Amino acid sequence: MYDVIKSENNLLNRLPKRASPIKKLFKLPLVSSTYLNFVTNHLGCEITPDIVLFGYEAVLQENKIVQEAYPTIGNILWLIGSTGQGDSWFLDRATGYLLFLITNRANMKSLISS
């Protein structure tokens, strides 16, 4: 019924590849070697019907928007994907933890004030 994916490399090999890898990493936070491998070598893609991982160009654009609107959050979290309902997936810049946020202005403001 479902294939079992036993390693990160096995998973990454199933995702669509970029025509040429991104070589300049200075715009990306060093949050996770697996994430850097994905974003520099693969295209953004839908990994489930409701989860989209952003590719290099989209991730830079999306994080620019976060940084401009919510600089405190942009300095702590790195937006990596979204859902069809407007929720977001982030990596914590310090720990590399994967975080899920039900995104709306009230949630973002409460994160800033805490």
N, C-alpha and C positions, 0 to 999 in steps of 0.2 A: 504494500500500500504506500508507504513512505520510505524514502531512502534514509538511512542513518548516516549522518555526516560526522565522521570520527575525528576530524582535525580542522584547524583554521585553514590550512592550505587546501584541503579538500573542498571546503566551502568557497574560498576565494577562486578556485579553479572553475567553479560553476557560474560565476558572475561575469557579465560582459566586460571585456577588456578595452582599455583605451587604445587608440591607434599607436600612440607613442606615450611613454610614461612621463609624468611630471618630474622634472629634475630639480627645480628650485623649490625647496621646502620652507624657505624663510617666512612665508605667509601662513604656515600651518603650525599650530601648537604641537609640541612633542608629547601628546597625551598617551599614545599607545602605538607600539610598533605594528600591531595588526591593523589598526585604523589607518595609520600612515601608508601601509602596504595597499590597503583598499583604495584610499582616495587618490593615491599617486598612480596606480596601475589599472584602475577599473572605472567604468562609467557609473554614474548614479543609476540606481535601479529600484524597482519595487521588489522587496524580498518576501512580502506576503501581500495579500490583497489590500491590506490596510497600513503597511509600513513602507515608507520610501526612504532610502539612504541617499543623501545628496552626493553628487559627484563634485569634483574639484571646483569648477566654476560656480555651481550653485551654492556650495558650502561657503565659499568666500563671500558671495553676494548676501546670503542669508545672515551670516555672522556680522557683516557690515551693518545690516539693518538692526540687528540686536544691539550691537555696540553703540549705534547712534541713538536708539530709542531708550536703551537700558544699559548704560555703560558699566554700572556696578555688576550686573549679571554677566555682561559680555567679558568682563575681566576674570570671572570665576568659572563660567561654563562655556563650552564650545558646542554650538548647535550642529547636529549631524544628520537629522532626519525629521520626518513628520508623519502624521497619520492623516487619513481622509477627513477627520473631524476637527482639524486645527490644533491637535495636541502635538507636542514636540519631544524629540529625543536629544539629549545632551550628553556630552562627556565632561566630567569635572576636570578642569585643567590641572589641578594639583594632584589628584589621586588616580585619575583615569576611570573613575566609577561611571557606570552608565546610569543615567537618570531619565525618568519619564515625567513630563510636566503637562498637566491639563492646562493649556495656555488660554488665558484671558487677561485682560488688564488688571483685574483685581488680584489674580495670583502673582503676576509679575510685581505689582506694587508691594504685596505682602512679603515677597522674597527680598526686595530691596530694604524694607524697614526692619527685617529680622536680623 
